Amino acid sequence: MIPELTLYRLTFYVMAAMTGFFLVWVAQFPEGKRRYYLPIPILCGILALAYFGMSLDQFQVMTPTGQPVQTSRYVDYYLSGPLMITIAGIVAGASRRELVTINTVMVSWTTATVAGYFLTEPASYVANIANIVLLGVLAYLLIWPITRRSGEQSGERVLLYGKLRNLLLILFVAYLVVGLISRQGFGLLDAFSGIFAGSYLDILTRVGFCVLVLRATDATEQVIDDISSDGTGDDGSDGVALEKEESAVEPAD
């Protein structure tokens, strides 16, 4: 059986390689548009750094039951989760208010997950219930309001958003299940199984998301054109200009 730290280091190597691969892919786009694609390799780079930190065995804390929690993993979740749903939301044409809402729910969901590990009974059960409820709220926002907003966009953007939404929702549910049955949760998985499942989900989420975005060139070109026409592409930003203004008048029900 592969040692825990070795598995973390192997995942770091995989994600470092994928970061380089996506950087090369982004370099193929026209020079003026490359910066808009930089969040894609950044997603993989953040995960690679998180697993490198885990492989050092220096950034972990212990739960009340004596199980280790890798803090660098959750730093990645706090950074990458909001970035992915923001990108998906912008593809759908989400308003500023909708983006703030889904980001707030995303961060709250991650916080509830972490809290569930460190609280003792019965407070841990409350955190686990909050975990499930917040995921339900996140799913509702992605499936209904944001999907409805995507219907106002072109067919290419509707298709890309649908793929990103479905990928994220399926994997978010898988994360919830793995987190609850892991050794830090209800203890149904041993150390190797939990680490392998978590690593697999992390890799699948980042690589799947990045490939979907980079392959959908028609949709992403339209998003870039929207950002540029709104003036957000010329303000010296770092290319992650993914906010849209609220519509002047909301459509009547």
Solvent accessible surface area in square Angstrom, and as a share of the most:
residue,aa,sasa,rsa
1,M,187,0.84
2,I,72,0.36
3,P,87,0.54
4,E,52,0.23
5,L,72,0.36
6,T,60,0.35
7,L,15,0.07
8,Y,4,0.01
9,R,74,0.27
10,L,78,0.39
11,T,6,0.03
12,F,40,0.17
13,Y,117,0.45
14,V,66,0.38
15,M,0,0.00
16,A,42,0.33
17,A,66,0.51
18,M,42,0.19
19,T,24,0.14
20,G,32,0.31
21,F,105,0.44
22,F,0,0.00
23,L,84,0.42
24,V,95,0.54
25,W,65,0.23
26,V,4,0.02
27,A,49,0.38
28,Q,132,0.58
29,F,22,0.09
30,P,81,0.51
31,E,139,0.62
32,G,57,0.55
33,K,56,0.24
34,R,95,0.35
35,R,77,0.28
36,Y,28,0.11
37,Y,7,0.03
38,L,66,0.33
39,P,3,0.02
40,I,3,0.02
41,P,2,0.01
42,I,80,0.40
43,L,0,0.00
44,C,0,0.00
45,G,16,0.15
46,I,36,0.18
47,L,1,0.00
48,A,5,0.04
49,L,127,0.63
50,A,6,0.05
51,Y,0,0.00
52,F,75,0.31
53,G,8,0.07
54,M,0,0.00
55,S,8,0.05
56,L,71,0.35
57,D,59,0.31
58,Q,135,0.60
59,F,98,0.41
60,Q,63,0.28
61,V,65,0.37
62,M,104,0.46
63,T,9,0.05
64,P,77,0.48
65,T,110,0.64
66,G,42,0.41
67,Q,56,0.25
68,P,18,0.11
69,V,5,0.03
70,Q,11,0.05
71,T,51,0.29
72,S,18,0.11
73,R,29,0.11
74,Y,25,0.10
75,V,86,0.50
76,D,1,0.01
77,Y,34,0.13
78,Y,79,0.30
79,L,97,0.48
80,S,0,0.00
81,G,4,0.03
82,P,21,0.13
83,L,31,0.15
84,M,5,0.02
85,I,0,0.00
86,T,20,0.12
87,I,13,0.07
88,A,1,0.00
89,G,0,0.00
90,I,3,0.01
91,V,6,0.03
92,A,0,0.00
93,G,5,0.04
94,A,0,0.00
95,S,3,0.02
96,R,94,0.34
97,R,172,0.63
98,E,34,0.15
99,L,6,0.03
100,V,89,0.51
101,T,54,0.31
102,I,1,0.00
103,N,34,0.17
104,T,79,0.46
105,V,17,0.09
106,M,8,0.04
107,V,60,0.34
108,S,39,0.25
109,W,17,0.06
110,T,9,0.05
111,T,65,0.38
112,A,10,0.08
113,T,26,0.15
114,V,35,0.20
115,A,33,0.25
116,G,13,0.12
117,Y,23,0.09
118,F,68,0.28
119,L,80,0.40
120,T,85,0.49
121,E,122,0.55
122,P,105,0.66
123,A,43,0.33
124,S,13,0.08
125,Y,97,0.37
126,V,101,0.58
127,A,9,0.07
128,N,29,0.15
129,I,108,0.55
130,A,36,0.28
131,N,7,0.03
132,I,92,0.47
133,V,84,0.48
134,L,39,0.20
135,L,10,0.05
136,G,41,0.39
137,V,58,0.33
138,L,0,0.00
139,A,24,0.18
140,Y,113,0.43
141,L,23,0.11
142,L,0,0.00
143,I,64,0.33
144,W,141,0.49
145,P,22,0.14
146,I,1,0.01
147,T,42,0.24
148,R,164,0.60
149,R,21,0.08
150,S,3,0.02
151,G,56,0.54
152,E,105,0.47
153,Q,43,0.19
154,S,41,0.27
155,G,55,0.53
156,E,75,0.34
157,R,7,0.03
158,V,60,0.34
159,L,112,0.56
160,L,4,0.02
161,Y,1,0.00
162,G,14,0.13
163,K,93,0.39
164,L,0,0.00
165,R,43,0.16
166,N,72,0.37
167,L,34,0.17
168,L,0,0.00
169,L,23,0.11
170,I,118,0.60
171,L,8,0.04
172,F,4,0.02
173,V,76,0.44
174,A,29,0.23
175,Y,37,0.14
176,L,22,0.11
177,V,74,0.42
178,V,28,0.16
179,G,16,0.15
180,L,32,0.16
181,I,49,0.25
182,S,9,0.06
183,R,43,0.16
184,Q,36,0.16
185,G,36,0.35
186,F,112,0.47
187,G,44,0.42
188,L,130,0.65
189,L,42,0.21
190,D,83,0.43
191,A,37,0.28
192,F,58,0.24
193,S,42,0.27
194,G,14,0.13
195,I,8,0.04
196,F,109,0.45
197,A,26,0.20
198,G,8,0.08
199,S,6,0.04
200,Y,124,0.47
201,L,14,0.07
202,D,0,0.00
203,I,43,0.22
204,L,72,0.36
205,T,1,0.00
206,R,4,0.01
207,V,33,0.19
208,G,19,0.18
209,F,0,0.00
210,C,0,0.00
211,V,43,0.24
212,L,46,0.23
213,V,8,0.05
214,L,1,0.01
215,R,177,0.65
216,A,26,0.20
217,T,59,0.34
218,D,88,0.46
219,A,1,0.01
220,T,9,0.05
221,E,47,0.21
222,Q,54,0.24
223,V,12,0.07
224,I,8,0.04
225,D,78,0.41
226,D,46,0.24
227,I,10,0.05
228,S,49,0.32
229,S,92,0.60
230,D,84,0.44
231,G,40,0.39
232,T,41,0.24
233,G,1,0.01
234,D,124,0.64
235,D,95,0.49
236,G,75,0.72
237,S,38,0.24
238,D,100,0.52
239,G,1,0.01
240,V,49,0.28
241,A,16,0.12
242,L,19,0.09
243,E,93,0.42
244,K,46,0.19
245,E,121,0.54
246,E,57,0.25
247,S,49,0.32
248,A,109,0.85
249,V,125,0.72
250,E,91,0.41
251,P,93,0.58
252,A,102,0.79
253,D,193,1.00
